[in-house]
Amino acid sequence: MPSRRTLLTSLLAAPALLAQARSAFAQQTALQTAQAAVSDGQAISRDALIDFAREISRQPYQAPRAEIPRGFAQLSLDQYRQIRFKPDRRIWAGENRGFTLDLLPAGNVFTTPVTIRTVDGGIIRDQRFAADMFDYGSVPPPPADIQVPFSGFRAFSALNRPDPADEFLVFQGASLFRALARGQTFGVMARGLTLNVAEAQGEEFPAFRAFWIERPGPGGSSLVVHGLLDSENVTGLYRFSIRPGDVTVCDVEATLFPRSDLAHVGIAPMTANYLFAPNDRINIDDVRGAVHDANGLQIWNGNGEWIWRPVQNPDTLQIAAFVDQNPRGFGLLQRDRRFEAFNDLDGRFERRPSVWIEPLGEWGQGQVQLVEIPVNDEMNRNILAYWRPRAPLGRGTEHSFTYRMHWCWSPPERPQIALVSATRTGRAPGGGRRRRFLVDFSSDDFADPAKVQNLRPNLTNQRGRIVSVDGRLVPEVKLYRVAFDLDPETANQVELRLVLEREGQAQSETWLYRWTP
């Protein structure tokens, strides 16, 4: 028989347990109601989508689960790529909507299930797997009664040809997506969000769990996609409005609902491959001149200064932070558009897009953060750039960020000053650790020597010693070259800053560089 004290304790605890049960039931009911409002047959509503994301964030995180046929999960990447959506089964094929869609099955490393819904005439419609949607190549097709989950989608438009058959947009894998402009090949990728990059506790990878893709009107020029993002510590609702063309523009509205305090958040993140370039060829034995999706980070900061930071493939993980308030823009850029700079008929790196982020509205205090990870092959994306807000995003709060992405040949905003066109490094005469740098600035004004009178390079360094600085104009190629030698002395890291000035006023971008052995 229970003691009187035990019985009394149980009676006192009962109301609290009952209240907890009622609260949990109410939360579950609210989630079911919110989910029903964004499901098959319902009218699309951004408010309903926001409510759905908000209710999910109030629940304990549940990792997505789905049954993937064993044969699909074990496919090699080459085998997986043989599985192609049939062109005549593409969503909106033959409807003159300006766009068509392929749905991507789960398989290989793409094992996170993604719910895909289209919105036709304002009404949400589920997209369900059918085995006859696909050609399988040499891969055995799944049994007719097996439902293979989707892992993402790709979109086509009339980017280079009249028929909407040019792939220009892909959402697949965690929160990754990529796009391109007319005449380009895929390169830099974007993410919806990053959490705890390079932190001791390990990075968290949010993933898009569901998409609602609106059917465009006849002859449409833009594609609207709503995406639900979720992970252990945050839920988000995204709206993408994508307009492909000579510059493919993507307007992004992101609303985040943290489940816990988020101290290290990456907004508008981009990731690229960088193996080597003329400023980074130590121990490189390759017939190509360079291998990279992007060769630098450009920043237009809140004070109006233009910054160019060449990226590198370092020996150890490197993190650089550019503190700012209300940045005007930043991006990973591919500046060299000459085939001979890369000499790669398959990679065509000169055709890969630059990606420029234009914040819409004030983002407050924070920093553009650049992460450079050492790699020894060109398959891994080792360069990451994003905006990191200074203040943590608190648990139970809501935060909105709006920005415009430009997938382009060059950013739409161009400074009316000289741009850095090349950075080269090599061993300097005299031996030891001394390094020689050649930094080229380009401008139409450099064709006329009279326009560059009194121009001088202003070079500063932290640690080490600058041995000599020589600035020369090369008018026939509209170039101004700055050559200097760096003796790092005993330092293992030297920060360099270079800008062309006239009478104390900047006449060029600010070139920043971190030397490491």
C-alpha positions, 0 to 999 in steps of 0.5 A, a space after each residue: 500500500 502506498 504511504 500517505 506521503 506518496 499518495 499526497 504527492 501523486 494527488 498534488 502532481 496530477 493537476 500539473 501532469 493534466 495541464 501538460 497533457 492538455 498543452 501537448 494535445 493543444 499544440 498537436 491539434 494546432 499543428 494538424 490544423 496548420 498542416 491541413 491548411 497547406 495540403 492538397 486541395 487547399 487555397 495557397 496562402 502565405 499566412 497559412 504557410 507561415 503559420 504552418 512553419 511556426 507551429 512546426 517550430 513549437 514541436 520537438 524536431 522530428 528527423 524526416 523518414 521515408 522508405 527508399 528502395 534498397 537498390 536506389 539507396 545503393 546507386 553510384 552517382 553515375 547510376 543515379 544520373 541515368 534516372 531521368 524524368 521523361 520530357 513528355 511527363 514534365 510538369 506543365 509541358 505543352 502548356 506555354 507557361 514559360 517553365 517546366 519541372 522535373 521531379 527528382 527521386 531519392 537515391 545515392 546520397 539524396 536520401 532526405 525525402 521532400 514533399 512537393 506540391 504544385 499550386 494550380 489556379 491558386 489550389 494546392 496539388 500533391 505530386 505523387 511518384 509514379 514509376 512510369 515518370 522516369 527513364 532508368 537507363 541501365 538501372 532496374 526500375 522499382 516495382 510498380 507498387 513502390 513509392 519512391 520519395 522525391 528529393 528535389 526538383 529542377 526547373 527549365 525555361 527558354 533560357 537559350 532556346 525558344 522551347 523551355 528546355 534549358 535547365 536553369 534551377 535545381 533544388 536538391 540536397 539539404 538546403 542547397 540550390 543553384 541557378 545560372 544565367 543565359 550562356 552559363 554552366 552551373 558553378 556556385 551553389 547557395 544554401 537556405 541557411 547555415 548554422 554553427 559553421 566551423 564551430 567546436 560542436 559541429 555544423 548543423 545542416 538545415 534541409 528543405 522538407 517541402 516545396 509549394 511551386 506556383 504554376 506561372 501564367 501563360 508565357 510566364 517570366 517568373 517562377 515562385 517557389 515556397 520552401 519549408 526548412 527545418 532542422 533540430 534548432 530552427 524552422 523557416 519558411 522561404 519564398 523564392 521568386 526567380 526570373 531567368 535571363 541574361 541575369 537570373 534574379 532570385 528574390 528571397 523572403 526568409 522567415 526563421 523560427 528558432 527552437 533554441 538560441 542561435 548564436 552563429 547563423 549564416 544568412 544568404 550563404 554561398 558555397 564554391 569550389 576553389 582548387 588553385 589559381 595564379 595566386 595559389 599554385 604551390 605544389 600544383 602540377 596541372 596543365 590547366 591555368 586555374 580550377 575554381 567556381 569563383 576566385 574572390 569575395 567582393 563586398 560593398 560595405 555599409 560605409 560605401 567601401 568596395 573590397 576585393 578578397 581573393 580566395 585561397 585553398 589553404 593548408 589549414 582551415 581559415 576564417 575571415 570576418 569583415 565587420 559591417 553594419 547594413 551591408 549593401 552587397 556581397 558575393 562570390 565572383 568569377 572574374 576571369 572570363 577567358 577560356 585560356 585562363 582555365 584551359 578546360 574544355 569540360 569544366 568551362 570554368 569561365 562560364 560559371 556564374 558569379 553570385 551577388 547578394 543584395 540585402 533588401 532593407 537594413 540587416 543591422 550589425 554583423 559581419 560577412 564571414 568567409 570560410 576557406 577549407 583545405 582540399 586536394 581535389 576539385 569535387 569538394 566545395 571548400 569556400 563558404 561566404 555568408 552574412 552573420 548577424 551580430 546578435 543571436 536569434 533568440 528561442 521562440 522569436 521570429 526573424 525575417 531577412 529579405 534579399 535579392 540574388 543575382 546569378 550573373 556574369 558580373 554584379 549589377 552594381 559596379 563601382 566607378 573605380 578601378 577593379 582588381 583583375 588579377 592576383 599572382 604570387 610566387 617565390 621572391 629573389 633572395 630565398 627564404 620565405 620571401 614572396 613576390 606579389 603582382 596585383 593588377 587593377 583595371 580601368 578604362 581610365 588607365 588607357 590615358 596616362 594623363 588621367 592617372 597622374 599622382 596615382 600611388 599604391 597605399 600598401 599596409 601590412 600586419 606583421 612581416 615586412 614589405 621589402 619594396 613597392 612598385 606601381 606601373 601603368 600599362 596603358 595599352 591594356 588599361 592596367 595598373 600593376 603593383 609589385 611588391 615583396 613580402 618578407 613574413 619574417 617569423 610570422 605564420 599569418 600576414 594580413 595585407 591591404 592595398 588601395 590605389 589613391 590620389 590625394 588621399 582618395 581611393 581610386 580603386 577597390 580595396 585589395 585584402 589578402 591573407 598570406 599563410 605559409 
